[in-house]
Amino acid sequence: MCHYYGREAALEFREDIETVLEPNMVVSMEPMIVIQDGLPGAGGYREHDIVLVTETGHEDLTGHGYGPEHFVIKK
């Protein structure tokens, strides 16, 4: 479910919306993991990808690596 729940619902990927992906659409996705305050490892992690839907699949427009090793800042 999108964190902007209720805004432009017809354009979101949700269980109650029948979104059809078609070639030349651009899609932004932000998968996210959050661990509540007070629990071990508390905090959040979000990746952001932008893809172009093509006739045969998709093209990654973001160009970043995948996984925390590419985005977590370590001291």
C-alpha positions as CSV (number, residue, x, y, z in Angstrom):
1,M,0.0,0.0,0.0
2,C,1.3,3.4,-0.9
3,H,2.2,5.9,1.9
4,Y,0.1,8.4,0.0
5,Y,-3.0,6.3,0.4
6,G,-6.1,8.0,-1.0
7,R,-4.2,10.3,-3.4
8,E,-4.8,9.6,-7.1
9,A,-5.9,6.1,-6.2
10,A,-6.5,5.0,-9.8
11,L,-2.8,5.4,-10.5
12,E,-1.5,3.3,-7.5
13,F,-0.7,-0.4,-7.3
14,R,-3.1,-1.5,-4.6
15,E,-5.3,-4.6,-4.0
16,D,-8.5,-2.6,-4.7
17,I,-7.3,-0.9,-7.9
18,E,-7.1,-2.7,-11.3
19,T,-4.1,-1.0,-12.8
20,V,-3.1,-2.2,-16.2
21,L,0.6,-1.7,-17.2
22,E,1.1,-0.7,-20.8
23,P,4.2,0.0,-22.9
24,N,5.5,3.6,-22.5
25,M,4.2,4.0,-19.0
26,V,6.7,5.2,-16.4
27,V,6.4,3.7,-13.0
28,S,7.9,4.8,-9.7
29,M,8.2,2.2,-6.9
30,E,9.4,2.6,-3.3
31,P,9.5,-0.7,-1.5
32,M,10.2,0.0,2.2
33,I,11.0,-1.8,5.4
34,V,10.4,-0.1,8.8
35,I,11.2,-1.5,12.2
36,Q,9.4,0.3,15.1
37,D,11.2,2.4,17.7
38,G,12.2,0.4,20.7
39,L,12.8,-2.8,18.7
40,P,16.3,-4.1,17.9
41,G,17.4,-2.5,14.6
42,A,14.8,0.2,14.7
43,G,14.7,2.5,11.7
44,G,13.8,2.3,8.1
45,Y,15.1,1.5,4.6
46,R,13.6,2.5,1.3
47,E,14.7,1.9,-2.3
48,H,13.3,4.0,-5.1
49,D,13.2,2.7,-8.6
50,I,11.8,4.3,-11.8
51,V,11.1,2.0,-14.7
52,L,9.8,2.4,-18.2
53,V,7.3,-0.3,-19.3
54,T,8.3,-1.7,-22.7
55,E,6.7,-4.1,-25.2
56,T,8.9,-7.0,-23.8
57,G,9.3,-6.0,-20.1
58,H,10.9,-2.9,-18.6
59,E,13.9,-0.6,-18.7
60,D,15.4,0.6,-15.4
61,L,15.7,4.4,-15.6
62,T,17.1,4.7,-12.0
63,G,20.5,3.0,-12.7
64,H,21.4,2.3,-9.0
65,G,22.4,-0.9,-7.5
66,Y,20.0,-3.0,-5.5
67,G,20.2,-3.7,-1.8
68,P,21.3,-2.0,1.4
69,E,25.0,-2.3,0.5
70,H,24.5,0.4,-2.1
71,F,22.5,2.9,0.1
72,V,23.3,2.4,3.8
73,I,25.8,5.0,5.1
74,K,28.2,3.3,7.6
75,K,30.4,5.2,10.0
